[in-house]
Amino acid sequence: MTTQIRTSFGEGQANITSEHGGQATLGQGLRDGIDDMTELRTQFLALLAKLDLDTGVADETYASLLTPADQTLTKG
């Protein structure tokens, strides 16, 4: 499911909690953002690993050069 965050999100406390408008809540928006970032991170790390294994790419260790720091924002 796609969560849509409108430009008016949070005005007059709208959408901050489920009882203020019934739209996407702040918590759900954050959780969906974490899901998206986790997926992008996973795909990026897979790409780096593939580049390191590819013999046609210059002899670089892309994973050691470009791997981001550990993900600090997670769902609990």
Number of C-alpha atoms within 10 A of each C-alpha: 4 7 14 12 14 10 7 10 16 16 9 9 12 18 23 20 16 14 11 14 13 11 18 20 22 17 13 16 17 15 17 17 15 16 14 12 15 15 12 12 16 11 12 16 17 13 14 18 16 14 18 18 13 11 9 8 10 10 11 10 13 17 17 11 9 11 13 11 6 7 10 6 12 12 9 4
